[in-house]
Amino acid sequence: MLKIDSHTHILPRKLPNWSEKFGYGDFIYLQHHKKGYAKMMRGNQFFREIKENAWNPEVRIKEYEKFNTQVQVVCTIPVMFSYWAKSFDCLQISKFLNDHIADLIEKYPKNYLGLATIPMQDSELAIQELERAKSLGLHGIQIGSNINELNLNEERFFPVFQACEKLGMAILVHPWNMMGQNHMQRYWLPWLVGMPAETSRAICSMIFGGVFERLPKLRVNFAHAGGSFLATIGRIKQGFDCRPDLVAIDNPVDPKKYLGKFWVDSITHDALMLEYVLKLQGSKRITLGSDYPFPLGDLQIGKFIEEMDLDDGVKEDIFHNASLEWLNIPKERFN
C-alpha cells in the first residue's frame, strides 16, 4: 500500500550565516562538528544537535524503506520561519529554503513532495513567494500557529489564505513560538504542553475568525492530530453556546460543524486517541504523519496504525488518500 508521510522536516546541508550577512539577529546556522551530525546554532547559542537524516535525501529514503513508506512531504523546521526578521531578509531566507526543497523534489519526484515557507509578517511578500513556490512545483506552505504572537484570524493574514485558495496551495499549520514558554522551561513543557495548546489556538482562531467560513475551499492540515483541539472540542463548544457574546462575535457557526472540514495528521502516539480522532474527523481527513526526523515524532511511521484493527479502506485513507486530497495530487503520480 502506498504510504505518504505528510509531515516531515528537512534542511539544506549548508546554511548561510545570515546573522553576519544581515548584521543582526540570532538566525540558525549549522556547525558540522562530526561526521553524520551537526549542531544547530541560534546565533552563538546551541539550539539542538541533528543527524544526517535531517539533510541527506538518500539516508532518509533508506530509513523510510524500513517502514514501507515511499513518499515524504518535506518542509523546513519551524525555527527557520524567521517571522521576527525584517521582511525582505525573511523573504531571502524563504527563497533559499524553498529552492532547496524544489531541487529535492525535482531530483526525487517519486519520493518527495514539498511545502514552502513564506514571510508571513508581510502579506504582500508572502503572496509573492507563495506564487513563486507554486511555479517551482511545491504543493503548499507550512506556517506557524501564530505570527509574532498574532493569531491567524487577524485580517492582515486573510489575503494570504485567500491566495492559497485561489492558487490551490495547501497549508500545514505547525506549532511554534509556544505561548508561555518562558514560564515553563522545566520538563520540556513547551513541547509537551505548549505545542498542543498552540495548535488548538490556531484552529480556534481560524474557526471563530471565520476563515473557513469565508474560504470553504481552503485546504488546511493541522500538525500533531490537531494538538489539544479535538480533545477539548466539548469545552470549546460549551463556551460557544454559553458565552456567544465572547466567542461568536465574528462567526456565528457552531465550531463542531467544522469537524471534517480540515485535515489533521495521525501523530497521536496512541491507538485509543486515534480511534477518537477517527470518530470526529473521519479517515479521509487524517493524514499519515511522523514529524521525522525528530524524536518526539512517530519515527516508526504509522506502525501502530498498521497494528490497529482498522478496515483496509480506513488505513488506505490515512496512509495516502487523505494526503492526496489535501495536496490535490493524483495517485497515478507514484505508479
VOVO-459586 format. One record per atom (N, C-alpha, C): x, y, z. Coordinates in pm, whole numbers, plus 32768, in hexadecimal, padded with zeros to 4 digits. Layout:
// VOVO-459586
XYZ;...
//
This chain:
// VOVO-459586
80547F888000;800080008000;8057807D8000;803480DD7FAA;807D815C7FA6;807281A3802C;80E481D18061;80E5821D80DE;812882A480C4;80E0830F80E5;8112839780D7;811A83D48162;819183F5818E;81A28439820E;818F84CF81F8;81238505822D;80FC858F820F;814685F88261;819885CE82C1;81D1862E8320;826086068343;82BF863B82F5;834D86258313;839886A882FD;840F86AF8339;845E872A8333;84E7870F82F6;851A877482B0;859D8766826E;85E287EE826A;866687E98264;86B988618252;871E884881E4;875088B181A5;87C7889F8150;883E887881A8;889F8835816C;8915880E81B9;8963888981E9;896588F08197;89AD896A81BD;894D89E081BE;89568A308226;89078AA98231;89648B218238;89428B8F81F5;89928C098204;898C8C3A8295;89F18C8482BE;89EC8CC48340;89A48D4A832E;891F8D438338;88CF8DBA831C;88E58E298384;890A8E0583FE;89258E6D8462;89968EC88435;89FD8E8B83FB;8A6C8EDA83C7;8A428F258349;89F68EE482F4;89CD8F228275;89738F9B828B;89118F8C82E6;88B08FF682FB;88DB90598366;893B903083BA;896F908A8420;891B9093849E;88C5903184B6;887590308530;88398FA58542;88018F8C85B6;87AC8F1885CD;87F58E9685E9;87AA8E3A8627;87DD8DB58647;87A08D5085E5;87CB8D598568;879B8CFC8502;87DF8C748514;879C8C0C84E6;87D18B8484F1;883B8B6C8485;88AB8B3084AE;890A8AF9844E;893F8A758485;89878A2A8433;89B389A48458;8A4A899E846B;8A73895884D4;8AFF893684EA;8B0C889F84DA;8B5188738471;8B6487E4845B;8BDE87B884AC;8BC68794852A;8C32877D8589;8C6886EE8588;8C1B868F8554;8C4C86068545;8BFC85C184D8;8C33855684A2;8BF68515842F;8B6984E78450;8B0B850D83F8;8A8284E18408;8A2F8533846A;8A69859A84A3;8A2285ED8505;8A40868084ED;89E786D5851B;89FE87658516;89BA87A7858D;89F4881485B9;89B588658621;896688D585DF;88E788DF8603;8899895485DD;88B989C28641;88F28A2F860E;89178A9F8664;88B78B12864C;88868B4C86B8;88308BC286B0;88848C3886DC;88BB8C81867A;89228CE3869C;899B8C9886D0;89C58CBA8749;8A358C748789;8A088C0A87EC;89848BF587F4;894E8B968856;892B8B118814;894F8AA38856;892A8A1E8826;88948A0C8831;885689DE87C1;87C589C787C0;87A6893287CC;87D888E2876F;87C988508778;882B880D8719;8847878F8733;8899874086D9;883E86F0867E;886186EE85FE;881486A0859E;886F863A855A;883185D18526;887C856984DF;8871857F8449;88BD852F8401;88C4853C8370;883C852C832D;87E184E4836D;875D84D18330;870B8551832D;873E85BC836A;86FB863E8362;871A868782E0;878086568295;87A1869A8217;87C2863C81A2;87E185BF81BC;880D85658152;879785188118;87718533809B;86F984F38062;8707845D8050;877F842D8034;8794839E8021;8786835280A5;87BD838A8110;87B0834D8195;871D834481BC;86D483AF81A2;864683B281C4;85F98345817B;8611833580F9;85CA82D180AA;85E5824580E1;866282298106;868581A5813C;8642818D81C3;863D81F48216;85FC81E38298;856681CC8288;8529820D8228;849A81FE8210;8478817581D8;84D4813C818C;84BB80B78152;84A2804F81BF;84DC80638235;84C9800482A4;84377FFF82CF;83EE806982B4;8362806F82DD;830480778264;8335804381F4;82E48037817A;82A380BB8153;82ED81278162;82B981AC8141;830981E380CC;82C1820E8064;830382377FE9;831482CF7FDE;82B5831B8016;82AE83AA7FF8;82B283FC8079;830284668078;830884C480E8;82E0854F80B7;8284858E80FF;8268861C80E9;82C886698143;832086B78104;838A86FA814F;836E8790815A;839387C681CC;838C885681E3;83FB887A8247;841488F88257;8481892282AE;845F890A8340;84C0891D8397;84AA89168427;8472899C8454;8409899E84A6;83C98A1D84C7;84268A8B84FC;84918A66853E;84ED8ACD8570;85298B1F84FE;851E8AEC8483;85518B34840F;84EF8B9B83D9;84738B9E840B;840F8BFC83D6;84438C8C83D1;84858CB7843E;84C38D3D8444;845E8DAD842F;83E48D9B8463;837E8E048456;83A68E8484A0;83FF8E778500;842A8EE9854F;848D8F438503;84C38F108496;852B8F5A844B;84EC8FC683F3;8541901A83BB;8513907C8358;84D8903082E2;846E906882AA;8420901E8247;84718FEF81CF;84C490468196;851190208120;857E8FBB8142;85B18FC181BD;86138F5C81E8;85D08ED481F7;85588ED48231;850C8E57823D;84EA8E1F81B3;84C98E768156;84AD8E4B80CD;85288E078090;859D8E3F80A8;86188E058072;86318D7A80AD;86198D6B812F;86278CE8816F;85C18C868136;85458CB48128;84DB8C5E80F1;84FF8C2C8066;85318C848012;85578C5D7F8B;85C58BF37F8C;86278C057FE2;86958BA57FED;86608B1B8014;860A8B17807A;85D48A9780A9;85768A598043;85258AAB8002;84C68A777F9F;850C8A447F22;85758A887EF9;85C38A597E86;860089D07EA3;862E89BF7F1E;8668893E7F46;860188CE7F3C;858888E77F6F;851F88827F6B;84F288677EDC;84E788D07E8C;84C088BF7E00;852788697DB5;85A688807DCF;861088317D91;8606879F7DBC;85E687897E3A;85DA87017E71;856986B57E2C;84F486F47E1E;848386AC7DE3;8496869B7D4D;84E586F07D0F;850486DE7C80;855F86647C6D;85BE86507CC8;861B85E07CBE;85DB855C7CE8;857B85627D46;853E84E87D7C;84A584F47D76;846B84FA7D00;83DB85167CF4;838184A97D2D;83B4842D7D3B;836583C07D72;837183B67E0A;83CB84057E44;83E783F97ED3;83C684757F26;83C084E97EE4;83AE85647F30;834385BE7EF2;82F685FC7F4B;829C866A7F29;82C086DE7F85;82A8875A7F59;82DE87CA7FA5;827888327FCF;828F886A8047;824688DD8079;82A9894F808E;828189C68068;82D88A3C8072;82C78A8080F8;83258AD88118;83148B388184;83108BC38146;82C28C1C8181;82B18CA18149;82B68D0A81B8;82D98D878199;82E58DEF81FF;825C8E24822B;821D8DDD8287;81938DFD82AF;81868E8682F0;81F58EC0831F;81EC8F44835E;81CF8FB382F9;81D88F928278;81BE8FF3820D;81698FAE81A3;80E88FC881A5;808B8F7D814E;80AC8F8C80BA;80D590038091;80F590188004;816B8FC27FD8;81D58FC18029;82498F6D8008;82288EDA8017;81D38EB98078;81AB8E2E808C;81638DF88011;81088E477FDA;80BF8E1C7F62;811D8E127EEA;817A8E6D7EE2;81DE8E6A7E77;822C8DE77E7A;82588DBD7EF1;82A48D417EFD;824A8CC77EEF;81CE8CD37F1A;816C8C687F07;815B8C497E73;814D8CB07E23;813D8C9E7D93;81B98C617D55;822D8C8F7D84;82AB8C587D50;82B88BC57D76;82918BA47DF2;829B8B197E21;82458ABD7DCA;81CF8AEB7DA5;81798A9A7D4E;81BD8A847CC8;81FC8AEC7C93;82408ADF7C12;82B78A7E7C1B;82EE8A6C7C92;835E8A0F7CA6;8330897E7CB4;82AD896A7CBF;827A88E37CCD;825C88B97D5B;826089177DBA;823A88F87E42;81A288F87E4D;816B88AA7EAA;80DB88937EAE;809488E17F1C;80DE892D7F6A;809F89797FD5;810789BF8028;80DB89EB809D;81338A3180FA;812489F78186;818B8A0B81D5;818489F28265;818B8A7982AB;81308A918309;81338B0E8356;812E8AEE83EB;814E8B52843B;814A8B4184CB;80BE8B518503;80AC8B23857F;802B8B2C85C3;800A8BBA85ED;806E8C0E85F2;805A8C9E8604;80C88CE585B7;80B18D628598;81158DAF854D;813F8E2485A7;81B48E1485E4;81E38E7A8643;81788E9786AD;813D8E2986E0;80D98E2A874A;80518E5F871E;80408E7A869D;7FBD8E9D8668;7F768E1E863A;7EF58E148658;7EA98D9E8631;7E888D9E859C;7E688D2A8567;7E578D1A84D7;7DD58D5784A3;7D7C8D8184FC;7D028DC384D0;7D178E5784B0;7D8E8E8E84CE;7DA68F1C84B3;7D908F39841E;7D4D8FA68403;7D278FC68379;7DA08FD5831E;7E128FF98356;7E8B900C8304;7EB88F8A82C3;7E938F1782FC;7EBC8E9782C3;7E578E60825F;7DDF8E98825E;7D768E618209;7D9A8E628175;7DDC8ECB8141;7E018EC680B3;7E5C8E528090;7EAF8E2580EF;7F068DB280D5;7EB18D3380C8;7E528D228124;7DFA8CAD811D;7DA48CB2809E;7D798D29807B;7D2B8D3B8001;7D7B8D127F86;7DFB8D387F85;7E538D147F15;7E6A8C7E7F11;7E768C3F7F87;7E878BAD7F8B;7E0E8B677F4F;7D968B967F70;7D1E8B5A7F37;7D1A8B6D7EA0;7D398BE57E74;7D368C047DE4;7D9C8BB27D97;7E138BA27DCF;7E7F8B5A7D8C;7E788AC37DA0;7E1F8A967DF9;7E168A087E16;7E8A89D47E69;7EC68A2B7EB9;7F388A057F0C;7F0889D97F97;7F3589657FC2;7F11892F8045;7F5E897880B3;7F2E896A812E;7F7089A781A1;7F83893E820E;7FFB89388248;801688EE82C2;803089548330;7FDF8950839A;7FF489A8840C;8041895A8477;80B6898E849A;810E894A84FA;812289A38575;8118896A85EC;812D89BC8664;81BD89EC8670;81CB8A6686A1;82508A9E86B9;823F8B168715;82AD8B508742;82A98BC98795;823F8BB88802;824C8B4C8850;81E18B2188AA;81C18B888916;81408BA08926;81128BFD898D;81408BCD8A17;816E8C2A8A66;81958C0B8AF0;82158BBE8B00;82628BAD8A94;82D78B568A9F;83408B8A8B01;83478C0C8B12;83A98C438B71;83898C1F8C02;830D8BF48C1A;82E38BD38CA2;82DB8B3D8CBA;83068AEF8C58;83008A5C8C6B;83768A178C27;83ED8A458C47;84658A0D8C08;848689828C3B;845E895F8CB4;847A88DC8CEB;842588708CAB;845A87F88CA7;8413877F8C7D;83EA877F8BEA;842787D78B99;840887DB8B0A;837688028AF2;833C884E8B4F;82AE886F8B48;828588C08ACD;82DC89188A97;82B0895C8A1C;828B88FB89AC;82D1888989A5;82B58826893C;824487C88964;823887A989E5;81D387498A11;814B87898A2B;814B88058A5A;80CF884B8A7C;80B388BE8A19;811C890D8A00;810B898489AC;80E78965891D;8128890088E2;810D88E18855;807D88B6883C;80458858888A;7FB888368874;7F5B88AD8885;7F78890288E8;7F24897988FE;7F3089DA888A;7FA889E98853;7FBC8A4487E1;7F698A1B8768;7F6189998750;7F15896B86DC;7E81898386F0;7E50896B876A;7DC5898A8788;7DAB8A20877B;7E098A7087A5;7E008B038795;7DEC8B278702;7E3A8AE686AB;7E328B04861C;7DAB8ADA85E2;7D7D8A618605;7CFD8A3085D0;7C8A8A8885FF;7C888AA68681;7C1D8AFA86B7;7C1E8B858677;7C948BBB8664;7C9F8C408626;7C668C408599;7C848BD7854D;7C548BD184C3;7BBE8BB584BD;7B8C8B63851A;7AFB8B4A851E;7AAF8BC6854B;7AD28BFA85C0;7A878C6A85F9;7A9E8CEB85AA;7B118CF58566;7B298D698512;7AE68D62848A;7AA58CEF846D;7A5A8CE283F1;7AAC8CC48376;7B2A8C998388;7B7F8C7F8314;7B478C0B82C1;7B218B9E8303;7AEB8B2C82B9;7A638B4C827D;7A168BA182C0;79928BC6828E;799F8C1B820F;7A028C72820D;7A158CCC819B;7A5F8C888128;7AAD8C218149;7AFE8BDC80E3;7AE38B4680EC;7A708B1880BF;7A4A8A8B80D1;7AA18A288084;7AEC8A56801F;7B4089FB7FD2;7BD189F98003;7BED8A41806D;7C758A4480A4;7C9589BC80E1;7D0A898580BE;7D3088FF80EC;7D9F890C8156;7D7788F881D4;7DD2890E8244;7DE2888E8294;7E5E886F82B6;7E8087FB8309;7EC2882F8388;7E9B87FA83FB;7ED48824847A;7F2887B384B5;7FA287D684DD;80038773850B;7FD88732858F;801686BF85A9;800A86788629;7F78865D864B;7F2E862C85E8;7EA2860585F9;7E4B8678862C;7E7086F28607;7E2287678631;7E41879486BE;7EAF876286F7;7ED4878B877E;7E67876A87E2;7E4587C88838;7DE187B088A0;7D5487D58873;7D4387FD87F4;7CC0882B87C7;7C5587BF87CF;7C6F874C8791;7C0886E4878D;7BEB86AC8818;7C5086A7886D;7C3C867488F5;7BE986D3894A;7BE487528923;7B9A87B68972;7B2687F48924;7AFB87B488B7;7A9187ED8866;7A0F87FD88B6;79F787A68916;798087B3896A;7981883689B9;79F3885789F1;7A0188D48A3C;79F5894D89DF;7A3289408969;7A2D89AE8908;799D89C688DB;7955895B88C1;78C88964889A;787489A0890B;788F89778987;784589AD89F9;785C8A438A08;78D88A6D89F4;78F68AFC89FB;78AC8B498990;78A78B0F8918;785E8B4D88A8;77CA8B5B88CA;77928AF4890C;77028AF4892B;76E08B50899F;77348B4F8A08;770E8B988A81;77388C2A8A7F;77A18C4D8A32;77CD8CD88A2C;77E38D04899A;77788D00894A;77878D2E88C0;77B28DBF88B7;77968E0C8921;77BE8E988922;78558EA98925;789C8E3E894F;792F8E418953;796E8DEE88E4;79298D8288BD;79648D218861;79348D3487D1;78B48D4A87BF;78788D4A8739;786D8DD686FE;78CA8E2B8720;78C08EB886F8;78E48ECF8664;79318E758627;79578E85859A;791D8E188541;78F38DA9857C;78BD8D3A852D;78538CF28582;77D68CF38558;776C8CB685A8;775A8C208594;77B28BE18545;77A28B538524;77DD8AFB8592;77928A9585BA;77BC8A34861F;784589FA85FA;78A78A008655;792E89CD8633;7930893A860F;78D188EA8644;78CF885C8623;78B088438590;787188A48550;784F889284C2;78CA88958468;793C88BC84A0;79B688BF8450;7A07883D845B;79DB87E284B1;7A1F876184B9;7A14871B8433;7A8586EE83FE;7A8786AF837B;7A9487118308;7A9987948328;7AAC87F982BF;7B41881582A9;7B9287F1830A;7C2387FF82FF;7C628777831E;7CE3876D8307;7D2C86F1831F;7D7D86FC83A0;7D9C868A83DB;7E0086828445;7E59860B8424;7ED4860B8456;7F278595843F;7F0F852D84AD;7F5084BC84A1;7F33844784F5;7F8C843D8570;7FD884A5858E;803C849A85FA;7FF984A68683;7FBD843886B0;7F8384318736;7FDA83DE8794;802F8387875C;8081832987AA;802A82C887FA;7FAC82BF87DA;7F5182758830;7EDA824587DD;7EC481C287DA;7E59818A8787;7DCF81B787B6;7DBA81BC883A;7D3881E4886E;7D1782748847;7D7C82CC884C;7D6683578825;7D498361878F;7D8D8310873F;7D74831386AF;7CE682E48691;7CB4828086DB;7C29825486C8;7BC882C786E3;7BE583168749;7B92838B8769;7B9983F386F9;7C12840D86C7;7C23846D865A;7BDA843C85DE;7BDF83BA85C3;7B9783818551;7B008399855D;7ACA838B85D6;7A3A83A185E8;7A14843285CB;7A6B848F85ED;7A4B851C85DA;7A6A854C854C;7AD8851E8515;7B0A85548496;7AE384FE841D;7ADC847B8432;7ACD842083C2;7B5384058382;7B6483908349;7BE783658317;7C1883B982A1;7BBD83F98258;7BE6844881E4;7C2184CF820A;7C2084EE828B;7C59856C82BA;7CC98557831F;7D0884E08318;7D7B84C3836D;7DED84948314;7E5984DF8312;7ECD84BC82BF;7F3884788315;7F79841582DC;7FEB83D8831F;805584448338;8087844B83B2;80EF84AC83D2;815384718433;81CD84A68431;82348471848B;828184DC84D7;828E855584A1;82E685BC84D8;8379859284CD;839485338476;841D8506845A;8474857E8436;84F285828464;853C851A84A9;85488530853F;84EB8576857D;84FC859E8609;84C18538866A;8502852486DC;84E084B58736;845484BC8772;841685328778;838F853D87AD;832785108747;835484F386CE;82F984C78664;82DE84328668;829284038606;8273837585F5;82D7833B8593;834D831985C5;83BA82F1856D;83AE8261853B;8344821B8561;832681998523;82BE81A884B3;82A28222848F;82518247841A;81CE81F78413;817B8207847A;80F681CA8476;80F181378496;815A810084D3;8158807184F5;80E280518551;80C680AA85AF;80578090860C;7FD0809085C2;7FC880D98555;7F4C80DC8506;7F3C805784BD;7FA980228487;7FA47FA18442;7F777F3384A1;7F9A7F408522;7F797ED88584;7EEC7EE785BC;7EAA7F58859E;7E217F6C85CE;7DBE7F1B857B;7D4E7EFB85B7;7CE67EAF8572;7C8E7F0F8524;7CC37F3D84B4;7C7D7F9C845E;7C637F5E83D6;7BF67F838397;7BDA7F558310;7C497F8382B1;7C617F33824A;7CC97F5881E9;7CAC7FE081AA;7C2B7FFE8193;7C08807F8158;7C2C80F481B1;7C1E80E28234;7C43814B8294;7CDA815F8292;7D2580F18293;7DB780FC828D;7DE3813B820A;7DA28117819E;7DC48152811C;7DAC81E8811C;7D3F8212815B;7D2582A28167;7D9582E881B3;7DB982B28226;7E2082F1827A;7EA782ED8235;7EC9827B81FA;7F4F826A81C3;7F6682BA8142;7EFA82D480F4;7F148326807E;7E9D83778049;7E2383448052;7DB3838C8013;7DA18419804C;7DA9842480CF;7D9384A6810E;7DFE850B80E5;7E7A84DE80DD;7EE7853880B4;7ED985618023;7EB285027FCE;7EA285227F40;7E36858B7F2C;7DC885807F78;7D5D85E47F6C;7D89866B7FA6;7DCB8667801A;7DFC86E38057;7E59872F7FF8;7EB486E77FB8;7F1787257F5F;7EE687317ECF;7E7186F67EB2;7E3886F87E2A;7E9886BA7DC5;7EBE863E7DE1;7F1C85F47D8C;7EDC856F7D64;7EE585477CE6;7EAF84C47CBE;7F0B84527CED;7ECE83E47D12;7F1A83707D40;7F77833B7CD2;7F4D83517C55;7F9A831C7BE2;802983547BDE;803F83C37C20;80C583FE7C21;812D839C7C59;810183427CAF;816082E97CF3;815C825A7CBE;811C82457C4D;811981C17C0F;81A081A07BD0;
//
